[in-house]
């Protein structure tokens, strides 16, 4: 008899546990995207600062860029890295917006499920 009640309770708790686990994993993925986005933005800002600093330093000291006929030039590798980082940040921002919308829908769905379970 006690085992029967335990099994019934476990079967009722299993869907709720599964939903809570799914919600936790979804939230962790959302946080991971935010951290990656913030990291990409910081790296892009740092790359942009470094490029401006190098350009300004060359202008102030009168140095030419190696292999260039111009006093002030843009390093192609730094520029491509900056473009790549800005693109990645934009992609992550779009993904984050979708993730936020999904989390809101998931929370509403979970509330409805909990209300339905409590009404039984």
N, C-alpha and C positions, 0 to 999 in steps of 0.2 A: 504494500500500500504506500509506504513512504517512498519507495523507489519510483512508483508510478507518479506521485506528485512531483518528485524531483524532475523526472523526465518531461512532464507537462510544463513545469516552470522553465526548464532549459529550452524547450521548443519555443516558448513564448518570448524568452529573452534573446534567443539567437538572432532573429531579424533586427531587433533594436541594436544589439551589439555589432552586427554587420554594418548597419547604417552609421553608427557612431565611428566605427573603424574607417569606413569609407570617407566620412566627413573629415576625420583627422588626417588621413592621407591626402585628401584634396587640399586641406589647409596647408599642410607641409609643402606640397608642390607649389602652392600660391606663394608661400614665403620664399621658397627656393628661387622662383622667378624674380621676386622683388630684389633679393640679394644679388642675383646675377645682373639684373638691370642696373642697380645702383653701382655695382662694380664697373660695369661697362661705361657708365656715365662718368664716374670718377677718373677712369683711365683715359677716356676721351678728353676730359677737361685738362688732365695733366699733360697729355700729348700736345694739345693746343697751346698750353702755357709754355711748354718746352720749345716748341717751334717759334712762338713769338719772341721768347727770350733769346734764342740763338740768332734770329734775324736781327733783333735790336742790338745784340752784342756785336754782331758783325758790322752793323752800320756804325756803331759808336767807335769801334776800334779800327775801322777802315779795312777790315780783312775781306778778301774775296773768298767765295766758296770754292773749294778745290775743284778744278776741272770746269769752272764756269767763267763765262765772260762778263757775268753780271756781278755787281757788288752784293746785291741782295737777291737770293733765290729761294725757292721752296724745295726742300728735300723731298723727292718723290716717294721715298719709302715712308717717311713720317706722314706725308699727306695721305697716302693710301691707307696707312694704319688708322689715321684719324677718321677717314671716311668709313672704314670697316667698323670701327667702334661706334660711330654715330648711327650707322645702319643697324647694328646689333641692338643698340639701345632702343631704337625706334621699334624694331621687331618685338623686343621684350615688352615694351610699353603696350603694344597692341595685344600681345598675349596676356599681359596682366589685366588689361581692361576686360577681356573676355573671361578671365579667371575670376575677377571680382563679381561679374554678373552671374557666373555659374555658382559662386559661393552663396550669393543672395538667394538664388533659386533653390539651392540645396538646403539652406537654412529654413526657408518657407516649407519645403517638402518635409523636412524633419519635424517641424512644429506640427504640421498637419498629421503626420504619422503618429506622433506622440499623443496628440489630442484624440485621434481615432482609437488608439490603444487604451487611453484612459477612460473613454466613453464605454468601452466594452464591459 
